[in-house]
Amino acid sequence: QVQPVESGGGLVQAGGSLRLSCAASGRTFSTYAMGWFRQAPGKERDFVAAISWSAGSTAYADSVKGRFTVSRDIAKNTVYLQMNSLKPEDTAVYYCAVARGYGYLPRSSLNYDSWGQGTQVTVSS
């Protein structure tokens, strides 16, 4: 089973940048999608971005388009989320997860499993 582990969170001022990493232990498959989600206190866990393991196709939530970039390194079993122009509303716990066997990039958390423990991102104003 693929087990992702997130890292790279922290405290940053508005307008700054952070780069999150998601290291996935275990076997990965070309049909996998790797997704990033975030959850603020008292809020739903929302889709942020996703990438297909094979082709590197990407999908983004409208709220982060043009600011965030998701990428992957197949050899390292690692996906990244580069976050630029951060805003206070980006403050949340960020999670990495795996979706298996889909022909598209799921945006629902229900389609993902093997969740990481999350990493806190705090953006100050």
Sequence and secondary structure as in RCSB ss.txt:
>XXXX:A:sequence
QVQPVESGGGLVQAGGSLRLSCAASGRTFSTYAMGWFRQAPGKERDFVAAISWSAGSTAYADSVKGRFTVSRDIA
KNTVYLQMNSLKPEDTAVYYCAVARGYGYLPRSSLNYDSWGQGTQVTVSS
>XXXX:A:secstr
  EEEEE  EEEETT  EEEEEEEES   TT EEEEEEE TTS EEEEEEEETTT  EEE TTTTTTEEEEEEGG
GTEEEEEE S  GGG EEEEEEEE S SS   SGGG BS    EEEEEE 
